[in-house]
Amino acid sequence: MNLDLDRVNAELGKDTDGLLDWALGLGKRVVTTSNFAPYAAVLLHMVSQRRPETPVLWIDAGYATPATYRVADEIVERLKLNLVVYQPRRSRAHREAVEGAPPGLDEPERLARFTQEVKLEPFERAVRELQPEVWLTALRAESTAERAAMQPVSLGRNGLLKVTPLLHWSSKQMYEYLQQHGLPNNFDYYDPTKIEGHRECGLHTAV
């Protein structure tokens, strides 16, 4: 993909609507990812208003809270999303029967293997099968130090053009957007590959 990303970032990096329209106007295969974490409906609403058929990829490791599963169903129904779910090759019940509960931060090697199994491998499999060229994500700079250092548009090691239209949005802006459009939200969220909110899960540093 022969693009001047420095120019795109300089001209559109803080223009959410412009960046989305540019990404969707490239004529490339696009996928949006979501984990239905807090404020997930913001990007999903923006994309569904522009191109409702866009696949929404959810890597469901089987560890979401009941509230997260409920809000996911509500958002999918409300926005009529083209949801595509990928899961680990082993179920949560199978994994825990053999290996016990998910590892903690004091088990870095086991945590890395767990993350590879429940998040990275399903994502890599989805990319092989769906063959997207553009990846829309809802990452925001205020979430982690790694994300604060990101550019709104970048080229991943897997060749995907990663576009983060909400990178510079604050939580206040996200909340106000949800209120303006009457969209559901959920703060009862947990990711066992991150464990703590300020940590990266590995997906956005690995690809």
N, C-alpha and C positions, 0 to 999 in steps of 0.2 A: 504494500500500500504506500504509494509515493505521495506523502503529504508533508507540508511544512508545519510541523506541530508547534514549533516555537511561535510562528505567526498566529496559528489558531488559538493558542493559549493567551497570547498577548491581546488579541482582538476580541475573543469570545469567552475567555476564562471566567469572567464574572457576570456574563450575560446568560442566565439559565435558559431562557426561552431560545435565544439565538444559538446556543450550543446544542440544545436538543434538536432544533430544526436542522442545523448543520449535520449532526450525526445521522438523523433519520433520512436526510436528503442525499446521502452519499451513494445510495443505490446498492448498499451492501446488506448481507444477512445480519440482522440485529437480534440480540437477546438481552433481556433485562433480568438481573438476579435479585432475589429478595429472600430474606430470612424472617420476614414479618416481625421484625424488632420494632421498638418505638419509632413512630413517624414513618413507618414503611409505606403508608398509603400515599404519601406526598409524591414521590417519583412515579409510583404505579398509576396514580391519577393523571399525572402530566403525560405519561407515555400513552395511556389508554385513550386519552382525548385526541391524540395525534394519529396513532396507529394501533387500533384496538387488537389487531391480530398478532402483535408482537409477542413471541413466546416469553413467559415469565418463568424463569428457572428457579426452583426451590430445592436446595440440597437439604432434605429432611433426614437428619441423623437419628430421629426417634426420641430425642431428649427435650423437645420443646415443652413448655408448660401448657397445661390445659387451656389457659387464657390465650396463649399464642395460637393454638390450633383453632380455637373459636374465632378469634379476630381474623385469622387467615381465611377461614371459610366465609366470613362476612365480607371481607374486602374483595375476594374473588367473585362472589355473587353480585355485590354492588357494582363493581366495575366491569363485570363480564370478562374477566381476564382469561387469556389463553395459558393456563397454568400447566407447567410440565414439571413433574416431581421426580427427582432422582434420589435413591436411597443407597446406603451401604449394602454390600453383597451379603453381609450377615445382619440379621435382625438384632435389635437391642437385647431381646431375651436370650438369644443364642450367645452373643458376645459376653453378657454378664454371667451366664451360666458357666462359661469356660474361664473367663478372666476376672470376674468380679466387677465392682463399680468402676466408673471412669477414674483415671488417675488424677492426682492433684499436682500443684506446682512443684512439689518436692520430689516428683518422679519425672524429670524432663525427658528421659529416653522413652519411657512408656507413654507419656503424653504426646510425644512426636509420632509414635506409631499409631496411637488412637486417632490423632488428627488426620493422619494420612488415610486411615481406613474409613472414617465416618464423614470426612469433608473433602479432602483433596482428591482421592480416587474417584468418588462419584462425580465431582466437578470435571475432572479430566475425561471421564467417560462421556459425560454430557457434551463436552466440547467436541470430542471425536464424532459423536453420533449426530448432533445438531449442526455442527460445522458453522458456527457463527463467525462473523468477521468483526463485528462491533459489539462491545460489551458495555451496557449501561448499568452503572452502579449508583447506590445512594450513599456512598461514603461521604463523611464530613470531616473537615480539618480539626474541629474541636474535639473529636472522639478520642484520638490517640496521637502520640508524637509522630508516628510513622505517617499517618494520614495528613498531618499538618505540613509535612515535607513534600507531599505529592503535588503533581500538576493536574489540572482538570482533564487534560487529554494526554495519554501516554501510550506507548506500545509495549505490551507485555512480552515476556520471554516466550510465551506460547503463540505469538504472532497476532493476538487479539488487540484491536484498538480499544483501549479502556477509556470510557468517557464518564466523568463524574460531575454532572450538572449542578449538584447541590453542595459541592465541596466547601464553598464559602458561606453557606447558610448557617445561621445560629439556631439553637433550639427554640428560641422565641419565634423566629420566622417560620420554622416548621410547624409549631403549635398554631400560629395564626393562620397558616394555610389550611390546616385541617379544620379549624373552626369556620373559616370562610366557606369551605366546600362541604361542610357537614360530614366529614370522613371519620371513620372509627380509628381508635388508637389503643395501644396496650403497653403498659410499663412492666407487666409481670412476665419478664423475658429472661431466659438463661441460656447461655451457650457453653457447653462443657468443654469445648476446645479453647475457649478464652478464659473461663473461670472468673476472672476479674474484668470489669467493664473497660478498663484502660488498656488491656492487652489486645494484641492482634491475634486472630484465630489461626493465621498462617495462610489463608487463601490469597490475600492480597499482597503478601510478601513472596509467595511461592510462584505466582503466575503473573 
